[in-house]
Amino acid sequence: MLPSTIGLFVPHAFPGAKGRERRLRVVCTIQPARFDIMLINEATEAERCRLFREYASYADAFAAALPPGRFCEYGDLDGVACRAPQGPSSFNEVEVVAAVIGYHRIQIGGVSIVDHPTLSTSIYLGSIVTDVADDEICSVLSVLG
C-alpha cells in the first residue's frame, strides 16, 4: 500500500488513479547500473536509456498480465505517464522508493537521489502503480519472474 501522502499525489502525475487513491499499490523495481547514473555524460545517459527500455518492457508485461480494467501506470525517464495521458505533475520515483522501501536519500547538485545500501547510486529506479490486490500482484510477479 502506498503511504497516504504519496497516494494522494499520484493522481496529479497519473490522472487515471483519481478515485483509486486508497487502493493503490506500488511495485518498486531497482536495476543495477553499469555506472553511477548521477554522472552526466554520454555513457551514463545511454545506460539510463537502456535500463528504462528494460524496465518499460517489464512494466508493460506486468500491465498485460493484470485483469482487464485495472489501473496500471508507470513513468518514463522524466516521470511522465507512459500508458495514459499525463497529469500536471511528474511522478517522482525517488520520493516513492524512499517512502515505500525506506532507502536513504541524498542531495547531489540540488537533485534528490536514492542511496541504495549496496549499489549506492549505480541504480535505475522504476515504480509500477496499480490498484490490484497484493495477491494479484504476487501472482503476476511469480509469472514474470
C-alpha positions as CSV (number, residue, x, y, z in Angstrom):
1,M,0.0,0.0,0.0
2,L,1.3,3.5,-0.8
3,P,1.8,5.9,2.1
4,S,-1.2,8.3,2.2
5,T,0.9,11.3,1.2
6,I,2.2,9.5,-1.9
7,G,-1.2,8.0,-2.7
8,L,-2.7,11.5,-2.7
9,F,0.0,12.8,-5.0
10,V,-0.2,10.0,-7.6
11,P,-3.3,11.3,-9.5
12,H,-1.5,14.6,-10.2
13,A,1.0,12.6,-12.2
14,F,-1.3,9.7,-13.3
15,P,-4.8,11.1,-13.7
16,G,-6.3,7.6,-14.2
17,A,-5.6,6.9,-10.5
18,K,-8.1,9.5,-9.4
19,G,-10.7,7.9,-7.1
20,R,-8.5,4.9,-6.5
21,E,-6.1,6.5,-4.1
22,R,-6.9,4.3,-1.1
23,R,-6.4,1.1,-3.2
24,L,-3.1,2.0,-4.9
25,R,-0.2,-0.3,-4.6
26,V,3.3,0.1,-5.9
27,V,5.8,-2.4,-7.2
28,C,9.3,-0.8,-6.9
29,T,12.0,-2.1,-9.2
30,I,15.7,-1.4,-8.8
31,Q,18.1,-2.3,-11.5
32,P,21.9,-2.2,-11.0
33,A,23.5,0.2,-13.5
34,R,27.0,-0.2,-15.0
35,F,27.8,3.3,-14.0
36,D,27.0,5.8,-11.3
37,I,24.0,7.3,-13.1
38,M,24.4,10.7,-11.4
39,L,27.4,11.3,-13.6
40,I,26.1,13.1,-16.6
41,N,27.9,12.0,-19.8
42,E,27.1,10.1,-23.0
43,A,27.8,6.7,-21.4
44,T,25.6,7.2,-18.4
45,E,22.7,8.7,-20.5
46,A,22.9,5.6,-22.8
47,E,22.8,3.4,-19.7
48,R,19.8,5.2,-18.3
49,C,18.0,4.8,-21.6
50,R,19.0,1.1,-21.8
51,L,17.7,0.4,-18.3
52,F,14.5,2.4,-19.0
53,R,13.8,0.2,-22.0
54,E,14.2,-3.0,-20.0
55,Y,12.0,-1.6,-17.2
56,A,9.3,-0.4,-19.6
57,S,9.2,-3.8,-21.2
58,Y,8.8,-5.4,-17.8
59,A,6.2,-2.8,-16.7
60,D,4.2,-3.4,-20.0
61,A,4.3,-7.2,-19.4
62,F,3.1,-6.6,-15.8
63,A,0.2,-4.5,-17.1
64,A,-0.7,-7.0,-19.7
65,A,-0.9,-9.8,-17.1
66,L,-3.5,-7.9,-15.0
67,P,-7.2,-8.5,-15.2
68,P,-8.9,-6.1,-17.7
69,G,-10.0,-2.7,-16.4
70,R,-7.5,-2.5,-13.6
71,F,-5.4,0.6,-13.2
72,C,-1.7,0.3,-14.0
73,E,0.8,3.1,-14.8
74,Y,4.5,3.9,-14.7
75,G,6.6,6.9,-15.5
76,D,9.2,7.4,-18.2
77,L,12.7,8.9,-17.6
78,D,11.1,12.2,-16.7
79,G,8.2,10.9,-14.6
80,V,5.7,11.3,-17.4
81,A,2.9,8.7,-17.6
82,C,3.7,6.0,-20.2
83,R,0.3,4.3,-20.6
84,A,-2.2,7.1,-20.5
85,P,-2.4,10.9,-20.7
86,Q,-0.1,12.7,-18.3
87,G,-1.2,14.8,-15.4
88,P,0.1,18.3,-14.5
89,S,2.9,16.9,-12.4
90,S,5.7,14.4,-12.8
91,F,5.9,11.1,-11.0
92,N,8.8,11.2,-8.5
93,E,10.5,7.8,-8.3
94,V,12.9,8.9,-5.6
95,E,10.2,10.0,-3.3
96,V,8.1,6.8,-3.8
97,V,11.1,4.5,-3.3
98,A,12.2,6.4,-0.2
99,A,8.7,6.3,1.2
100,V,7.8,2.7,0.4
101,I,11.2,1.0,0.9
102,G,12.8,3.5,3.3
103,Y,16.0,3.9,1.5
104,H,18.1,6.9,2.4
105,R,18.0,10.0,0.1
106,I,21.0,12.2,-0.6
107,Q,21.3,15.5,-2.4
108,I,23.7,15.9,-5.2
109,G,23.7,19.2,-7.1
110,G,20.2,20.0,-5.8
111,V,18.9,16.7,-7.0
112,S,17.5,14.2,-4.6
113,I,18.5,10.6,-5.3
114,V,18.3,7.2,-3.6
115,D,21.4,5.9,-1.9
116,H,21.0,2.1,-2.2
117,P,22.6,0.2,0.7
118,T,24.8,-2.0,-1.5
119,L,24.7,-0.4,-5.0
120,S,24.9,3.2,-3.9
121,T,23.8,5.5,-6.8
122,S,24.6,3.0,-9.5
123,I,20.9,2.1,-9.9
124,Y,17.8,2.7,-12.0
125,L,14.5,3.1,-10.2
126,G,11.1,2.2,-11.7
127,S,7.8,2.0,-9.9
128,I,4.6,0.4,-11.3
129,V,1.5,1.9,-9.7
130,T,-1.6,-0.3,-9.7
131,D,-4.9,-0.8,-7.9
132,V,-4.9,-4.6,-7.9
133,A,-4.7,-6.5,-4.6
134,D,-1.5,-7.8,-3.1
135,D,-2.3,-11.4,-4.0
136,E,-2.8,-10.4,-7.6
137,I,0.5,-8.6,-7.7
138,C,2.3,-11.6,-6.2
139,S,0.6,-13.8,-8.9
140,V,1.8,-11.6,-11.7
141,L,5.3,-11.3,-10.3
142,S,5.6,-15.1,-10.0
143,V,4.7,-15.5,-13.6
144,L,7.0,-12.7,-14.8
145,G,9.9,-13.7,-12.6
